[in-house]
Amino acid sequence: MAGSGPFALDAMHPAVAAWFRASLGEPTRAQALGWPPVARGESTLLLAPTGSGKTLAAFLAAIDRLVRPAPAAAGTRVLYVSPLKALAVDVERNLRAPLGGIAA
């Protein structure tokens, strides 16, 4: 996931990048700037206004890791903190929808 802007998508698994481009077009600034440090395994805090794509940025980075072949000892860890009020919508929009679209 090196680079920023639309090029950040180029480093993602082709199925993940294709789903994103077909569903959403180009990444937001928060996504383009957030994906590279996440891909490097750095602890990353995305601070941006509501609606800027922060949640999808986090979930999509995790999904990208899950769809790639990985060594047996490797794993993916994601810590997602959300207000309980927003949790159901966040999971549906930013986890279930991408998983279904990428699988298709």
Short mmCIF file of the C-alpha atoms (twelve columns), coordinates in Angstrom:
data_MODEL
# 
_entry.id   MODEL 
# 
loop_
_atom_site.group_PDB 
_atom_site.id 
_atom_site.type_symbol 
_atom_site.label_atom_id 
_atom_site.label_alt_id 
_atom_site.label_comp_id 
_atom_site.label_asym_id 
_atom_site.label_seq_id 
_atom_site.Cartn_x 
_atom_site.Cartn_y 
_atom_site.Cartn_z 
_atom_site.pdbx_PDB_model_num 
ATOM 1   C CA . MET A 1   0.000   0.000   0.000  1 
ATOM 2   C CA . ALA A 2   2.825   2.333   -0.639 1 
ATOM 3   C CA . GLY A 3   1.998   5.743   -1.969 1 
ATOM 4   C CA . SER A 4   -0.995  7.911   -1.475 1 
ATOM 5   C CA . GLY A 5   -4.049  8.953   -3.405 1 
ATOM 6   C CA . PRO A 6   -5.435  6.481   -5.926 1 
ATOM 7   C CA . PHE A 7   -2.036  4.766   -5.981 1 
ATOM 8   C CA . ALA A 8   -2.643  3.515   -2.428 1 
ATOM 9   C CA . LEU A 9   -5.293  1.251   -3.976 1 
ATOM 10  C CA . ASP A 10  -2.780  -0.152  -6.465 1 
ATOM 11  C CA . ALA A 11  -0.933  -1.935  -3.651 1 
ATOM 12  C CA . MET A 12  -4.100  -3.607  -2.360 1 
ATOM 13  C CA . HIS A 13  -5.252  -7.044  -3.426 1 
ATOM 14  C CA . PRO A 14  -6.809  -6.692  -6.915 1 
ATOM 15  C CA . ALA A 15  -10.249 -7.837  -5.705 1 
ATOM 16  C CA . VAL A 16  -10.233 -5.246  -2.897 1 
ATOM 17  C CA . ALA A 17  -9.081  -2.432  -5.173 1 
ATOM 18  C CA . ALA A 18  -11.612 -3.386  -7.869 1 
ATOM 19  C CA . TRP A 19  -14.493 -3.414  -5.391 1 
ATOM 20  C CA . PHE A 20  -13.467 -0.036  -3.983 1 
ATOM 21  C CA . ARG A 21  -13.117 1.608   -7.394 1 
ATOM 22  C CA . ALA A 22  -16.410 0.159   -8.677 1 
ATOM 23  C CA . SER A 23  -18.312 1.071   -5.508 1 
ATOM 24  C CA . LEU A 24  -16.719 4.331   -4.413 1 
ATOM 25  C CA . GLY A 25  -14.322 5.596   -7.068 1 
ATOM 26  C CA . GLU A 26  -11.260 7.288   -5.631 1 
ATOM 27  C CA . PRO A 27  -10.152 7.248   -1.978 1 
ATOM 28  C CA . THR A 28  -10.799 10.195  0.284  1 
ATOM 29  C CA . ARG A 29  -7.844  12.106  1.709  1 
ATOM 30  C CA . ALA A 30  -8.186  10.235  5.032  1 
ATOM 31  C CA . GLN A 31  -8.077  6.890   3.256  1 
ATOM 32  C CA . ALA A 32  -5.198  7.759   0.940  1 
ATOM 33  C CA . LEU A 33  -3.080  9.087   3.798  1 
ATOM 34  C CA . GLY A 34  -4.131  6.375   6.257  1 
ATOM 35  C CA . TRP A 35  -3.541  3.220   4.239  1 
ATOM 36  C CA . PRO A 36  0.265   3.458   3.835  1 
ATOM 37  C CA . PRO A 37  1.135   3.598   7.573  1 
ATOM 38  C CA . VAL A 38  -1.441  0.906   8.338  1 
ATOM 39  C CA . ALA A 39  0.119   -1.308  5.640  1 
ATOM 40  C CA . ARG A 40  3.534   -0.795  7.221  1 
ATOM 41  C CA . GLY A 41  2.114   -2.098  10.502 1 
ATOM 42  C CA . GLU A 42  2.321   1.235   12.278 1 
ATOM 43  C CA . SER A 43  -0.192  2.196   14.933 1 
ATOM 44  C CA . THR A 44  -2.318  4.729   13.104 1 
ATOM 45  C CA . LEU A 45  -4.893  7.269   14.223 1 
ATOM 46  C CA . LEU A 46  -7.042  8.795   11.498 1 
ATOM 47  C CA . LEU A 47  -8.418  12.148  12.564 1 
ATOM 48  C CA . ALA A 48  -10.840 13.636  10.058 1 
ATOM 49  C CA . PRO A 49  -14.416 14.923  9.942  1 
ATOM 50  C CA . THR A 50  -17.442 12.646  10.000 1 
ATOM 51  C CA . GLY A 51  -18.093 11.175  6.575  1 
ATOM 52  C CA . SER A 52  -14.464 11.272  5.467  1 
ATOM 53  C CA . GLY A 53  -14.092 7.490   5.159  1 
ATOM 54  C CA . LYS A 54  -12.049 6.780   8.299  1 
ATOM 55  C CA . THR A 55  -13.989 3.691   9.318  1 
ATOM 56  C CA . LEU A 56  -13.910 2.170   5.839  1 
ATOM 57  C CA . ALA A 57  -10.186 2.952   5.642  1 
ATOM 58  C CA . ALA A 58  -9.574  0.870   8.758  1 
ATOM 59  C CA . PHE A 59  -11.862 -1.985  7.807  1 
ATOM 60  C CA . LEU A 60  -10.641 -2.160  4.209  1 
ATOM 61  C CA . ALA A 61  -7.005  -2.335  5.304  1 
ATOM 62  C CA . ALA A 62  -7.926  -5.290  7.532  1 
ATOM 63  C CA . ILE A 63  -9.966  -6.949  4.777  1 
ATOM 64  C CA . ASP A 64  -7.044  -6.520  2.381  1 
ATOM 65  C CA . ARG A 65  -4.788  -8.404  4.783  1 
ATOM 66  C CA . LEU A 66  -7.352  -11.159 5.234  1 
ATOM 67  C CA . VAL A 67  -7.731  -11.899 1.528  1 
ATOM 68  C CA . ARG A 68  -3.996  -12.286 0.991  1 
ATOM 69  C CA . PRO A 69  -2.161  -15.551 1.565  1 
ATOM 70  C CA . ALA A 70  -0.229  -15.214 4.819  1 
ATOM 71  C CA . PRO A 71  2.368   -17.279 6.664  1 
ATOM 72  C CA . ALA A 72  0.840   -19.540 9.310  1 
ATOM 73  C CA . ALA A 73  2.305   -17.467 12.151 1 
ATOM 74  C CA . ALA A 74  1.033   -14.183 10.715 1 
ATOM 75  C CA . GLY A 75  -2.217  -12.664 11.760 1 
ATOM 76  C CA . THR A 76  -4.365  -9.605  11.455 1 
ATOM 77  C CA . ARG A 77  -5.287  -7.563  14.490 1 
ATOM 78  C CA . VAL A 78  -7.744  -4.701  14.382 1 
ATOM 79  C CA . LEU A 79  -8.866  -2.559  17.263 1 
ATOM 80  C CA . TYR A 80  -11.962 -0.619  16.318 1 
ATOM 81  C CA . VAL A 81  -13.502 1.831   18.773 1 
ATOM 82  C CA . SER A 82  -16.941 3.173   17.985 1 
ATOM 83  C CA . PRO A 83  -19.752 4.770   19.922 1 
ATOM 84  C CA . LEU A 84  -22.315 2.031   20.567 1 
ATOM 85  C CA . LYS A 85  -24.928 4.162   18.833 1 
ATOM 86  C CA . ALA A 86  -22.976 3.986   15.544 1 
ATOM 87  C CA . LEU A 87  -21.698 0.421   15.777 1 
ATOM 88  C CA . ALA A 88  -24.463 -1.397  13.848 1 
ATOM 89  C CA . VAL A 89  -24.339 1.054   10.938 1 
ATOM 90  C CA . ASP A 90  -20.527 1.016   10.897 1 
ATOM 91  C CA . VAL A 91  -20.388 -2.771  10.750 1 
ATOM 92  C CA . GLU A 92  -23.062 -3.038  8.062  1 
ATOM 93  C CA . ARG A 93  -21.742 -0.270  5.797  1 
ATOM 94  C CA . ASN A 94  -18.024 -0.685  6.336  1 
ATOM 95  C CA . LEU A 95  -17.568 -4.414  6.956  1 
ATOM 96  C CA . ARG A 96  -20.440 -6.527  5.642  1 
ATOM 97  C CA . ALA A 97  -21.003 -4.577  2.408  1 
ATOM 98  C CA . PRO A 98  -17.318 -4.619  1.369  1 
ATOM 99  C CA . LEU A 99  -16.944 -8.301  2.284  1 
ATOM 100 C CA . GLY A 100 -19.970 -9.224  0.191  1 
ATOM 101 C CA . GLY A 101 -18.873 -7.077  -2.732 1 
ATOM 102 C CA . ILE A 102 -15.303 -8.358  -2.723 1 
ATOM 103 C CA . ALA A 103 -16.462 -11.969 -2.470 1 
ATOM 104 C CA . ALA A 104 -18.754 -11.453 -5.452 1 
# 
